[in-house]
């Protein structure tokens, strides 16, 4: 039983305890909690309750969007999460991020700015809600941002993570998986999603984990029969994400059993980072050389 669940149970029982027995009941109830950290957390919640103050939120879900959007799916997901009554939702926006800045493989020039902005937002959330259980849902470029934040801030200690349309390198080293705490990690993949493959093959620094999965023993890769934005429907959220966030329950996808083998040309395109970019540049140079388009440049070099 978590501290939050123990707190809810305490409030229910406390209503029926006489005034003369309330102190002894509280002391006995706390002594039955085996974990010292949970016992201390529960004690703080009880102190706030008895002082007439509202208990701080113990579960927070941060949402991180992708490029060329302001996270239109945030409100839909927040509305569904609010129905559970278990979480508070925080929108971590970093502004409109265009395809050119996304594509140029110079992190310090363009890619690090969204990372810093989201990291500051998460720092603020943690500072104003100490001890809260932190979860994250990230889409597309938001998965890249989250991977960088966790890599450099393992103390954030996300309890549950949902990635969808991920462009993180399939071999990325997730420090969160090495924590002593139980971290639950889901990577929802779209088998019609071409964007992670193009992100990996057209530039450097990204991966196609949103199409092929991580294939990591501690990450649940779950495949679905749709493209890059197919995750954002009430039906999908209710079936797959809410049970995971509220109960830690991982609902299997039937498409994992039914899905066909990956097409060979998709596998070829997503084989190496920058593969498509290098192929286009090489082809252009060869054609230009044999058609004489580059001859003036060669003459100048010589």
C-alpha positions as CSV (number, residue, x, y, z in Angstrom):
1,X,0.0,0.0,0.0
2,X,1.4,3.4,-1.0
3,X,1.5,6.4,1.4
4,X,-1.3,8.0,-0.6
5,X,-3.6,4.9,-0.3
6,X,-2.7,4.6,3.4
7,X,-3.6,8.3,3.9
8,X,-7.0,7.8,2.3
9,X,-7.7,4.8,4.4
10,X,-6.6,6.7,7.5
11,X,-9.1,9.5,6.8
12,X,-11.9,7.0,6.4
13,X,-11.1,5.3,9.7
14,X,-10.3,8.5,11.6
15,X,-13.9,9.7,11.1
16,X,-15.2,6.9,13.4
17,X,-12.6,7.3,16.2
18,X,-13.6,9.1,19.4
19,X,-11.7,12.3,20.4
20,X,-10.1,10.5,23.4
21,X,-8.7,7.8,21.2
22,X,-7.6,9.8,18.2
23,X,-4.0,10.3,19.3
24,X,-3.5,6.6,20.2
25,X,-5.2,5.5,16.9
26,X,-2.9,7.8,14.8
27,X,0.2,6.5,16.6
28,X,-0.8,2.9,16.2
29,X,-1.8,3.4,12.5
30,X,1.6,4.9,11.7
31,X,3.5,2.1,13.4
32,X,1.8,-0.4,11.1
33,X,3.5,1.1,8.0
34,X,6.6,-1.0,7.4
35,X,8.6,1.4,5.2
36,X,10.2,4.3,7.1
37,X,10.0,6.7,4.1
38,X,6.3,5.9,3.5
39,X,5.7,6.3,7.3
40,X,7.3,9.7,7.3
41,X,5.4,10.8,4.2
42,X,2.1,9.6,5.6
43,X,2.9,11.4,8.9
44,X,3.3,14.6,7.0
45,X,0.0,14.1,5.2
46,X,-1.8,13.4,8.4
47,X,-0.3,16.5,10.1
48,X,-1.6,18.6,7.2
49,X,-5.0,17.0,7.4
50,X,-5.3,17.5,11.2
51,X,-4.2,21.1,10.8
52,X,-7.0,21.7,8.4
53,X,-4.7,22.3,5.4
54,X,-5.2,20.6,2.0
55,X,-2.8,17.8,1.3
56,X,-0.4,18.5,-1.5
57,X,-0.8,16.5,-4.8
58,X,1.1,13.3,-4.5
59,X,1.0,12.3,-8.1
60,X,1.8,14.7,-11.0
61,X,1.9,13.9,-14.7
62,X,4.0,16.2,-16.9
63,X,3.1,16.3,-20.6
64,X,5.8,17.1,-23.2
65,X,4.8,17.8,-26.9
66,X,6.6,17.4,-30.2
67,X,7.6,19.8,-33.0
68,X,5.4,22.1,-35.0
69,X,2.7,22.0,-32.4
70,X,1.7,23.5,-29.1
71,X,0.5,20.2,-27.7
72,X,-3.2,20.2,-28.7
73,X,-3.5,16.8,-27.2
74,X,-2.7,18.1,-23.7
75,X,-6.2,19.2,-22.9
76,X,-7.7,15.9,-24.1
77,X,-5.4,13.8,-22.0
78,X,-5.7,16.1,-19.0
79,X,-9.5,15.9,-19.1
80,X,-9.3,12.1,-19.1
81,X,-6.7,12.0,-16.3
82,X,-8.8,14.4,-14.2
83,X,-11.7,11.9,-14.2
84,X,-9.6,9.5,-12.1
85,X,-9.1,12.1,-9.3
86,X,-5.6,10.7,-8.6
87,X,-3.3,13.1,-10.4
88,X,-2.6,16.7,-11.2
89,X,-1.4,17.5,-14.7
90,X,1.3,19.9,-15.7
91,X,1.8,21.2,-19.3
92,X,5.5,21.5,-20.1
93,X,5.6,23.5,-23.3
94,X,8.6,24.9,-25.1
95,X,7.0,26.8,-27.9
96,X,6.7,26.2,-31.6
97,X,9.8,24.3,-32.8
98,X,10.1,24.2,-36.6
99,X,11.4,21.4,-38.8
100,X,14.6,23.2,-39.8
101,X,15.9,23.6,-36.2
102,X,14.8,20.0,-35.5
103,X,16.8,18.7,-38.5
104,X,20.1,20.6,-38.0
105,X,22.3,18.2,-36.0
106,X,23.9,20.9,-33.8
107,X,22.4,20.4,-30.3
108,X,23.9,23.5,-28.6
109,X,22.6,25.7,-31.5
110,X,19.0,24.7,-31.6
111,X,18.1,21.4,-29.8
112,X,19.2,22.3,-26.3
113,X,17.0,25.3,-25.9
114,X,13.7,23.3,-25.6
115,X,15.5,20.8,-23.3
116,X,16.5,23.7,-20.9
117,X,13.0,25.2,-21.0
118,X,11.3,21.9,-20.1
119,X,13.9,21.1,-17.5
120,X,13.3,24.5,-15.7
121,X,9.5,23.7,-15.7
122,X,10.1,20.3,-14.1
123,X,12.4,21.8,-11.6
124,X,9.7,24.3,-10.6
125,X,7.2,21.5,-10.3
126,X,9.4,19.4,-8.0
127,X,10.3,22.5,-5.9
128,X,6.7,23.4,-5.3
129,X,5.5,19.8,-4.8
130,X,8.3,18.0,-2.8
131,X,7.8,14.3,-2.5
132,X,5.2,14.1,-5.2
133,X,5.2,11.0,-7.4
134,X,6.3,12.2,-10.8
135,X,5.1,10.6,-14.1
136,X,5.6,11.7,-17.7
137,X,3.9,11.4,-21.1
138,X,6.0,12.5,-24.0
139,X,5.4,12.5,-27.7
140,X,7.8,12.7,-30.7
141,X,10.4,15.4,-30.0
142,X,9.2,15.5,-26.4
143,X,10.6,12.0,-26.0
144,X,14.0,13.3,-27.1
145,X,13.8,16.2,-24.6
146,X,12.7,13.8,-21.8
147,X,15.6,11.5,-22.6
148,X,18.1,14.3,-22.3
149,X,16.6,15.7,-19.1
150,X,16.6,12.3,-17.4
151,X,20.2,11.6,-18.6
152,X,21.5,14.7,-16.9
153,X,19.1,14.8,-13.9
154,X,18.6,11.2,-12.7
155,X,17.5,12.7,-9.3
156,X,14.1,13.5,-11.0
157,X,13.2,9.8,-10.5
158,X,10.1,9.5,-12.7
159,X,7.9,6.7,-11.4
160,X,6.0,6.0,-14.6
161,X,7.0,7.0,-18.2
162,X,5.0,6.8,-21.4
163,X,6.6,7.5,-24.7
164,X,4.7,7.6,-28.0
165,X,6.0,8.4,-31.5
166,X,9.5,8.3,-29.9
167,X,12.5,9.6,-31.8
168,X,15.0,8.5,-29.1
169,X,17.9,6.3,-30.2
170,X,17.0,2.6,-29.8
171,X,20.2,2.0,-27.9
172,X,19.8,5.0,-25.5
173,X,21.1,4.5,-22.0
174,X,18.2,5.3,-19.6
175,X,19.6,6.1,-16.1
176,X,16.0,5.8,-14.7
177,X,16.1,2.1,-15.4
178,X,19.1,1.7,-13.0
179,X,17.3,3.3,-10.1
180,X,16.7,1.2,-7.0
181,X,13.0,2.2,-7.1
182,X,10.6,0.4,-9.3
183,X,10.3,2.4,-12.5
184,X,7.6,1.5,-15.0
185,X,8.3,2.4,-18.6
186,X,6.1,2.0,-21.7
187,X,7.0,2.8,-25.3
188,X,3.9,2.9,-27.5
189,X,4.9,2.4,-31.2
190,X,2.9,3.0,-34.4
191,X,3.6,0.5,-37.1
192,X,2.4,3.1,-39.7
193,X,4.6,5.8,-38.2
194,X,7.2,6.8,-40.7
195,X,8.4,10.0,-38.8
196,X,10.8,8.3,-36.3
197,X,12.4,6.4,-39.2
198,X,12.8,9.7,-41.2
199,X,14.1,11.5,-38.1
200,X,16.8,8.9,-37.7
201,X,17.8,8.5,-41.3
202,X,17.7,12.2,-42.4
203,X,19.9,13.6,-39.7
204,X,21.9,12.6,-36.6
205,X,21.1,12.4,-32.9
206,X,17.7,10.7,-33.2
207,X,16.4,7.1,-33.4
208,X,13.4,5.1,-34.7
209,X,12.3,3.7,-31.4
210,X,8.8,4.9,-32.0
211,X,8.6,2.5,-35.0
212,X,10.9,-0.4,-34.1
213,X,10.9,-0.2,-30.2
214,X,13.8,-0.3,-27.8
215,X,13.9,-4.1,-27.3
216,X,15.0,-3.5,-23.8
217,X,14.0,-6.0,-21.0
218,X,12.8,-3.3,-18.7
219,X,10.9,-1.3,-21.3
220,X,7.5,-2.4,-22.6
221,X,7.4,-1.8,-26.3
222,X,3.7,-1.9,-27.4
223,X,2.7,-1.7,-31.0
224,X,-0.4,-0.3,-32.5
225,X,-1.8,-0.1,-36.1
226,X,-1.7,3.6,-36.7
227,X,0.7,6.5,-37.4
228,X,2.4,9.3,-35.5
229,X,-0.7,10.9,-33.8
230,X,-3.0,7.9,-33.5
231,X,-2.5,7.8,-29.7
232,X,-4.6,10.8,-29.0
233,X,-8.1,9.5,-28.7
234,X,-10.4,9.0,-25.6
235,X,-10.6,5.3,-26.4
236,X,-6.9,4.8,-26.6
237,X,-6.1,6.9,-23.5
238,X,-8.8,5.1,-21.4
239,X,-7.8,1.6,-22.6
240,X,-4.0,1.9,-22.4
241,X,-2.8,4.9,-20.5
242,X,-5.1,5.4,-17.5
243,X,-4.8,1.8,-16.2
244,X,-1.0,2.3,-16.3
245,X,-0.9,5.7,-14.6
246,X,-3.4,4.8,-11.9
247,X,-2.6,1.2,-11.2
248,X,0.7,0.4,-12.9
249,X,-1.3,-2.0,-15.1
250,X,0.2,-2.6,-18.6
251,X,-2.6,-3.5,-21.0
252,X,-1.3,-5.7,-23.9
253,X,-2.0,-4.7,-27.5
254,X,-3.5,-7.3,-29.7
255,X,-1.6,-5.7,-32.7
256,X,1.6,-7.0,-31.2
257,X,0.4,-10.5,-32.1
258,X,-1.2,-9.6,-35.4
259,X,1.2,-7.2,-36.9
260,X,3.1,-8.3,-40.0
261,X,6.9,-8.3,-40.4
262,X,8.5,-4.9,-41.0
263,X,8.9,-3.9,-44.7
264,X,12.4,-4.4,-45.9
265,X,12.8,-0.9,-47.3
266,X,11.7,0.7,-44.0
267,X,14.3,-1.4,-42.2
268,X,16.9,-0.3,-44.7
269,X,16.1,3.4,-44.4
270,X,16.2,3.2,-40.6
271,X,19.3,1.1,-40.5
272,X,21.9,3.8,-39.7
273,X,21.6,7.4,-38.4
274,X,21.9,9.8,-41.3
275,X,21.6,7.0,-43.8
276,X,19.1,8.7,-46.1
277,X,20.9,12.0,-45.8
278,X,24.2,10.4,-46.8
279,X,22.5,8.5,-49.6
280,X,21.0,11.6,-51.1
281,X,24.2,13.6,-50.8
282,X,26.3,10.8,-52.4
283,X,23.8,10.3,-55.2
284,X,23.7,14.1,-55.9
285,X,27.5,14.3,-56.0
286,X,27.8,11.3,-58.4
287,X,25.2,12.7,-60.7
288,X,26.7,16.1,-60.6
289,X,30.2,14.8,-61.3
290,X,29.2,12.7,-64.4
291,X,26.9,15.5,-65.7
292,X,29.7,18.1,-65.3
293,X,27.8,20.3,-63.0
294,X,30.6,20.2,-60.4
295,X,33.4,20.6,-63.0
296,X,33.9,24.4,-62.3
297,X,34.4,23.6,-58.6
298,X,36.9,20.8,-59.3
299,X,38.8,23.1,-61.7
300,X,38.9,25.8,-59.0
301,X,40.2,23.3,-56.4
302,X,42.9,22.1,-58.7
